[in-house]
Amino acid sequence: MPAHSQTHATRHATAKVAVQASQFTAYDETGGPPLLEVGLKETFTGDLAGESTVRALQTRQGDGRASMVSLQRFDGTLGGRRGSFVLQGTETITGGRIKARWFVVPRSGTQELAGLRGEGGFEGEFGKGSDATLDYWFE
C-alpha cells in the first residue's frame, strides 16, 4: 500500500456498500483450491456516494475460507467532489464475512477527484453489504 505523506491534509470518509449483482466463473479447477473470477456491481451511500464495478480473482478453501485480489472503478462523489477513481484491494473471507484493505491507485482519479490518494478498507457479509472507510488526500 502507498505510504501516506504527512504534508497533505487527510480526510476520513465512510460509506455503506451494497452488492447489486454478482457473478462467479471458475477458470482453473485442475487441482487444489479452485480459482475463480468474481464480478460485482455495487452501490455506495454516505461520504462515498455512487457505483462501482469490481473484478476480482478468488481462491476458495474447502472450509469456506477464501482469499481475493480486486480492482474496482468507483464513479460518483467523494466528500462532495465528482469523478471516478480505481481502488485496488486484498480481501479475506471467513465464515461468510469479508474483511478487506484497499488503496486508491495513483493517478486514477478523474474530474474533481484528480490527484486523489487514499487507503482504507471494508468489512461485512460477503456478497451482501459492507461498511467501508477511506482516509484520503489530494496530491
N, C-alpha and C positions, 0 to 999 in steps of 0.2 A: 504494500500500500504506500501511497505517497507520503512523504514527510511533510508535516504542517509547518509553515513558516510563521513565526511569532510576529512578523511585521504586518500581517493582514488582520483586519477585524473579522472575527469568526462569529457567525450566526448559527442558531440551532433551530432546525425545522422538525416537526413531527407530522405524521400522516397515518391514516388508516388505508390499508391496501386490500382491495377485494379482487379475487380472481373471477373474471367473467367467462373465460373459456380456457380449456387445456387440452393438449394432445400429446400422447406419448408414443414414440416409434422406436422399437428395438432396431439397432443396427449392428450389433455383434453379440451373439449368444453362443460362441464357439467353445467356451469353457470358462469356468469361474463365474464370477458375478456378471450378469448381463449389462451391456452398455446401451443406454437409451438416449434419444434426442427428445427434449421436452420443449413444447411451445406453449406459451401462456399469453393471454391478453388480460391486463389488469387496469383497474381504475384506482386513483389516489384521491383522497379527500383530506383537507387540512392545510398546513403550510405548503405542502406539495399538493397541487390540485391538477389532475389531468389523467392521461392514459399512458400505458407503456406496452410495448411488445417485447416479450422475453424469448430468448433461445438459450437453452442450457443443455449440457451433457451430464448425464447421471449414471452412476453405477449403484446397483441395489444389492444388498446382502440378504441372505435368506431369513434373517431375524427381523426384518422390517427397517433396518437402518439403511441409509443411503448418503452419498456424497454427490455434490453438483458443483459445476462452474458455470457461470452465466454471463451474458451480455444483454442489456436491455436499453432501449431508447425511450426515455421519458419525454412526453410532449405536453406542455401545459404551462402552469405558473409555479414559481418558487418565490415565496416572500413577496408576491405581487408583481414579479418580473416574468414576462412571457418569453417562451422559447423552448428549445429542446436540448437534451444532453444524454450522454451514454454513461450507464453505470456498469461496472464490472464487479461480479460478486463470487464468493465462495460460500456454499451452503452445506449444512449437515441436517439430516432428518433422523429423528429417533422417536419411536412411539407415536408417529403421526404429527409430531411437532417439528417445525423448521426453525433453524437459527442461522443467521447469515451476517457476513460482513461485506460491505461494498465500498467502492470509491468511484468518484467521477473521473472518467477517462480524460486526461488533459487535452485541451483544445477541442473538445467535442461540443461545447456549448454554442448555441446559435442565438441570434437576435439579442434580446436584453439579457440573456444568460451567457453571452460570450465572455470568456475568461474565468468561468466558474471552475472552482476546485472544491473538493469536499470528500468526506468519508463518514460512514455510519453503518447502519445495518437494520435488520428487522427480525422479529420473532412472531410466531403464530402457528396456526393449524395448517399443515401443508395442503395446498390446493384450494384453500378456502379463504383465508384472510390473515393479515398480519398487522402489527404495529411497527411503524418504521421511523427511523431518525436519520437526519443528515446534518452534520456540522459542516458549514460551508463558508467560503470566502471567495473573493474575486482577485485575480492577478492584475 
